[in-house]
Amino acid sequence: MIIREFVPNDLKRVCEIEKMSFDESYELNMFKQLYDIGAGFLVAEDDGYVVGYVLFWIKYENEGHIISLAVDKDYQRKQAGTKLLLKAINVLSLFKINKILLEVNENNEGAIEFYKKFNFEVDRKVPHYYNNGDSAIVMYLPVKV
């Protein structure tokens, strides 16, 4: 499995993974717009097949943000998510940021535990963050500069 930069031909597959992973998913145009404005966009590829992705950017001068990370259900627990997250953290840390933030649905215990394994900490809860009324847990990772 390799981690590589996203290319526009990956867009359809990324959208498939997004839709199977989240109740409220980003549309194709949103991915395209974020890519076009320079957001970091990496994919995990196994034998020429895209199995996951991570989308991230510098939100403020000293703050990175993981916008979305998802892995095809058939490839979960096979290190794709770990490799994507570590690569995104590595890229973001090159920009001398102090912390990396992300939001996760409060009901997604698997994702919360996944991020905690990488030393992300719970910052706060945002009530009614999602369209269905669910709250988000904001997590952060302090980054040593």
Summary of the structure (lengths in Angstrom):
residues: 145
radius of gyration: 14.4
end to end distance: 29.5
largest distance: 40.9
contacts: 422
relative contact order: 0.15
helix: 33%
strand: 36%
